[in-house]
């Protein structure tokens, strides 16, 4: 599983769990955003919509819990 950490100019900085590396944005689907979960499908990258959604929900939930603790 690869997670897009950030997009800088024409490069996506991607995390694979242990390290970061760069992928030209031209090699990624046009709808790729920060936080997108990518998987390899042969010679191309595709977005794993389900994993992206689950990851986003988990992060939102953690953020809400932190907000409640700090109140």
N, C-alpha and C positions, 0 to 999 in steps of 0.2 A: 504494500500500500504506500502510495506517495501522496504527500500533502503539500499543496502550494502554500508556502509561507508568505511570499510577497512577489509582486511583479514590479520590476524596475526596467523602464524603457522597453526593450524588446526581449527581455529575459525573465523567465519565471524561476525564482529560487525555490527549490523543492526539497522537502525533508523526507527521508526514507526511514526514519526512526533512530538511526545512528549518526547520520551525517547529512550535510546539505550539499546540493549540487545545482547547476544551472541547466535549464532547458530553454532553447529558443522558443519564444511564444508562438512562432509560426508553425511549430510542431505540435501545438496543443489545440484542442477544440476552441472555437471562437468564444464560447460561453464560459471559459475558464476564469475563475475569480480566486482571490485570496481565500484559503480555506477549502478549496475544491479538493476532493479525493480523486486521484488518478490511478488508473490501472493500465497495464500494457495489453493491447489486443493485437498480437502479431507485431507489425512494424509501426504501430501508431499508439497514441495515448487516447484513452476515453475517460470521461468522468463517470465515476460510480455514484449515481444520483442518490441511491439509498444510503450509502455510507456517508456521503456529504451531509445529507439531511440529519442522520443520527448524530453525527459529530457536532453539527451546529446546534441541535437541540440540547445536547449534553453540555456544551459550553454555555449556552444561555441559562440553563438550570443552575450551573455552578455560580455564574455571575449573580443570579437572583439570590442565592443562598448567602453569598458574600455581602450583598447589599443589606440583607436582613440582619446579619451579624453586626455590621458597622452602625446600624441605626440605634 
